[in-house]
Amino acid sequence: MRLGIDGVQVGQWTDGVHQTGCTVVLLPEGTIGSGEVRGGAPATREFALLDPMRFVQQLDAVVLTGGSAFGLASADGVVDFCAEHDRGFATPAAKVPIVVAMALYDLATGDALVRPSAREGRLAALAARDDNCEIGRIGAGTGATAGKWRGRDHATPGGLGVASVRRDDLVVAAIVAVNPAGDIDDGVAAAAIAGGTFTWPEPAEPLAPTENTTIGLIVTNGRIDKMGCQLVAQSGHDGLARSLFPAHTRGDGDALVVAATQAIDATVDVVRILAVVAVEQAVRSVQTR
């Protein structure tokens, strides 16, 4: 699926045998980014610099990866790739690529000893040609599953979800690796709880505390600053809460990054509205594959 945003390039590395992979998004120069973590068990790299209070504004690339904390090593290959292409934050000695990475837990799906490394991150970056991003069990979504809060024997396939929405020339797109403890939901679960007909999983604890995480990138062609990007990330998490049940558990590392390429004028609140829809649709797109 095309994201519809100039200058954005998406690359994938997929290991279908061992059920893991990584997704790399290369961003055009001048992109500003921020993000937010709401899950209780995040695995991230360079996320602290996304705080609007931090000095660096730019974002060169974002990595979504399987392999849990091991998979964060895939960002090393992307950093090297960006450095070779003269991308990065200018310092007196060299340009330092700003690459943020988020990892999900897929070690129990395939082979726990096989996970994305610097080599695989570089291969994904080399594969980035345009803004076309496939949906399904590819890249970071290869080993993703959902519904594990009911017990692993009730797990259903997750994957990489993609959606793009627009208002006139303003585009907001979401790429989400869907690997939650909860279920992909369309509001049925909340209605069932309110009506007293919901079937609770047994046991109710500990909600698969170490095998989850939904991570994603929201990218827009809008011109918004770093604080605005963080506000958009907050709205993106609303999209997760609308499409996953339960979301943001202690065993999920749910994290979203927002990247704004600064191409056209935009109102932050409009971008926030579109971000809710893009993330919600991206999560649910996994079910259509």
C-alpha positions in Angstrom: 0.0 0.0 0.0 1.3 3.5 -0.9 1.6 5.9 2.0 1.3 8.9 -0.3 4.0 11.0 1.3 6.9 12.2 -0.8 10.4 11.3 0.2 9.5 8.4 2.6 11.0 5.0 1.7 10.1 1.7 3.3 12.2 -1.4 3.3 11.7 -4.9 4.8 13.7 -7.9 5.9 11.6 -11.0 6.5 12.6 -14.5 7.7 9.5 -16.6 7.2 11.2 -19.7 8.3 12.2 -18.5 11.8 9.2 -16.0 11.9 10.9 -12.7 12.6 11.9 -9.6 10.6 12.3 -5.9 10.6 10.9 -2.8 8.9 12.9 0.3 8.1 11.4 3.7 7.2 13.9 6.2 5.8 12.7 9.8 6.1 13.4 12.8 4.0 15.8 15.5 5.3 14.2 18.1 7.5 11.8 15.6 9.1 10.9 16.4 12.7 9.8 13.7 15.1 8.6 12.8 18.6 6.8 9.9 20.2 5.2 8.3 23.2 5.3 5.0 25.1 2.2 3.8 26.9 2.8 0.1 27.4 4.4 -1.2 30.5 7.2 -3.2 28.9 8.9 -1.2 26.1 12.0 -2.2 24.1 13.3 1.0 22.4 16.4 2.7 21.2 17.0 6.5 21.2 13.4 7.1 22.3 14.5 9.6 25.0 15.7 12.1 22.4 12.1 12.3 21.1 11.0 14.3 24.1 10.2 17.9 23.0 12.5 19.1 25.8 15.5 17.4 24.2 17.8 19.3 21.8 17.7 17.3 18.6 14.7 17.9 16.4 15.4 15.8 13.3 14.7 12.1 12.6 16.5 10.2 9.8 15.0 6.8 10.1 12.7 4.6 12.2 13.1 0.9 12.7 10.3 -1.5 13.7 11.7 -4.9 14.6 11.0 -8.3 16.0 13.5 -10.1 18.3 12.6 -8.3 21.5 15.6 -6.3 22.9 18.0 -8.4 20.8 16.3 -7.0 17.7 17.2 -3.4 18.6 20.7 -4.3 17.2 19.1 -4.0 13.7 19.3 -0.2 14.1 23.1 -0.3 14.0 22.9 -1.3 10.3 20.5 1.5 9.6 22.8 4.0 11.3 25.7 2.8 9.2 23.5 3.0 6.0 22.5 6.6 6.8 26.1 7.6 7.6 27.2 6.3 4.3 24.6 8.5 2.6 25.7 11.6 4.5 22.6 11.7 6.7 22.5 12.7 10.3 22.7 15.5 12.9 25.7 17.7 12.2 28.4 17.8 14.8 31.9 19.3 14.6 33.4 15.9 13.8 30.8 14.1 11.8 27.1 13.7 11.1 25.4 11.4 13.6 22.3 9.6 12.2 19.2 9.9 14.3 17.6 6.4 14.1 14.9 5.5 16.6 14.0 1.8 17.0 11.2 -0.1 18.7 11.1 -3.9 19.2 8.3 -6.4 19.7 8.5 -9.9 21.3 8.3 -12.7 18.8 10.8 -15.1 20.3 8.2 -17.7 21.2 6.7 -17.7 17.6 9.8 -19.0 15.7 13.4 -19.6 16.8 14.4 -17.5 19.8 18.0 -17.7 18.6 17.3 -16.1 15.3 16.5 -12.3 15.5 17.3 -9.2 13.4 20.8 -7.9 13.8 22.8 -5.0 12.2 23.1 -7.0 9.0 19.3 -7.5 8.7 18.7 -3.8 9.5 21.1 -2.8 6.7 19.4 -5.2 4.3 16.0 -3.7 5.0 17.4 -0.2 4.5 19.0 -1.2 1.2 15.6 -2.6 0.1 13.9 0.8 0.7 12.9 2.1 -2.7 9.6 4.0 -2.3 6.7 4.6 0.1 5.0 1.3 -0.7 4.5 -0.9 2.4 3.0 -4.4 2.3 0.4 -5.5 4.8 0.5 -8.8 6.7 3.2 -11.2 8.0 6.2 -9.3 6.7 9.0 -7.3 8.2 8.5 -6.6 11.9 5.1 -8.2 11.7 6.3 -11.6 10.6 6.1 -13.4 13.9 3.4 -11.2 15.5 0.4 -12.6 17.2 -2.6 -11.3 19.1 -5.1 -12.4 21.7 -2.5 -13.9 24.1 -4.2 -12.6 27.1 -6.5 -15.5 26.8 -3.6 -17.9 26.9 -1.1 -18.6 24.1 -3.2 -21.5 22.8 -5.8 -18.8 21.9 -3.3 -16.6 20.0 -4.4 -15.4 16.5 -2.1 -14.0 13.7 -0.9 -10.5 14.0 1.2 -8.7 11.4 2.2 -5.4 9.9 -0.8 -3.1 9.3 -0.8 0.0 7.1 -3.3 2.7 6.5 -3.2 6.2 4.9 -5.9 8.9 5.3 -6.0 12.4 4.0 -7.8 15.8 4.1 -7.2 17.6 0.8 -3.4 17.6 0.4 -2.7 16.7 4.0 -1.7 13.0 4.5 -1.3 11.0 7.7 -0.2 7.4 7.3 0.4 4.7 9.9 2.6 1.6 9.8 1.9 -0.6 12.8 3.4 -4.0 13.9 0.5 -5.6 15.7 1.6 -8.0 18.4 -0.7 -7.2 21.4 -1.6 -9.2 24.5 -5.2 -8.2 23.7 -7.4 -8.9 20.7 -7.9 -6.9 17.6 -11.3 -5.5 18.3 -14.0 -3.4 16.7 -15.9 -2.4 19.9 -17.6 -5.8 20.4 -15.6 -6.6 23.6 -16.5 -3.3 25.3 -20.2 -3.8 24.4 -20.1 -7.3 25.8 -18.6 -6.2 29.1 -21.2 -3.5 29.5 -23.9 -6.0 28.7 -22.5 -8.6 31.1 -22.0 -11.2 28.3 -18.2 -11.0 28.0 -16.3 -14.3 28.5 -13.3 -13.5 30.6 -10.1 -15.5 30.0 -9.0 -17.8 32.8 -6.8 -17.2 34.6 -7.3 -13.4 34.4 -3.7 -12.9 35.4 -0.9 -12.4 34.4 -2.2 -11.5 30.9 0.8 -12.9 29.0 3.2 -10.4 30.6 6.3 -10.9 28.4 5.2 -11.9 24.9 3.6 -8.8 23.4 3.9 -5.2 22.1 2.4 -3.1 19.4 4.7 -0.6 17.8 4.4 1.8 15.0 5.2 4.9 13.0 2.8 7.7 12.1 4.1 9.8 9.3 2.6 13.0 7.9 3.5 15.5 5.2 2.3 18.3 7.6 4.4 21.1 8.9 4.3 20.6 12.7 6.9 21.1 15.4 8.3 18.5 17.9 5.7 19.3 20.5 3.0 18.9 17.9 4.5 15.5 16.9 4.2 14.3 20.5 0.6 15.4 20.7 -0.1 13.5 17.5 1.6 10.4 19.1 -0.8 10.7 22.0 -3.7 10.7 19.6 -2.2 7.7 17.8 -2.4 5.8 21.1 -6.2 6.5 21.1 -6.3 4.6 17.8 -4.6 1.7 19.5 -7.2 1.8 22.3 -10.0 1.9 19.8 -8.7 -1.2 17.9 -7.1 -3.4 20.6 -8.8 -4.9 23.7 -7.2 -4.6 26.2 -4.5 -2.2 25.1 -1.5 -0.7 26.9 -1.2 -3.6 29.4 1.8 -4.0 31.7 3.0 -6.7 29.4 2.8 -4.6 26.3 5.5 -2.2 25.2 3.1 -0.1 23.1 5.1 2.8 21.5 4.4 5.1 18.6 6.7 7.5 16.8 5.4 10.5 14.8 7.5 11.9 11.9 6.4 15.1 10.1 8.2 15.8 6.8 7.3 19.6 6.8 6.0 19.6 3.2 2.7 21.5 3.7 1.0 23.7 6.2 -1.1 21.8 8.8 -3.1 22.3 11.9 -2.0 20.0 14.8 -5.5 19.1 15.8 -6.4 18.1 12.3 -3.4 15.8 12.1 -4.3 14.4 15.5 -7.8 13.5 14.3 -6.4 11.8 11.1 -3.8 10.0 13.2 -6.5 8.3 15.4 -8.2 7.0 12.2 -4.9 6.0 10.5 -3.7 3.9 13.5 -7.1 2.3 14.1 -7.4 1.3 10.4 -3.8 0.1 10.2 -4.3 -2.3 13.2 -7.6 -3.6 11.7 -6.0 -4.0 8.2 -4.1 -7.0 9.6 -7.4 -8.9 9.9 -8.1 -8.5 6.2 -5.1 -10.5 5.1 
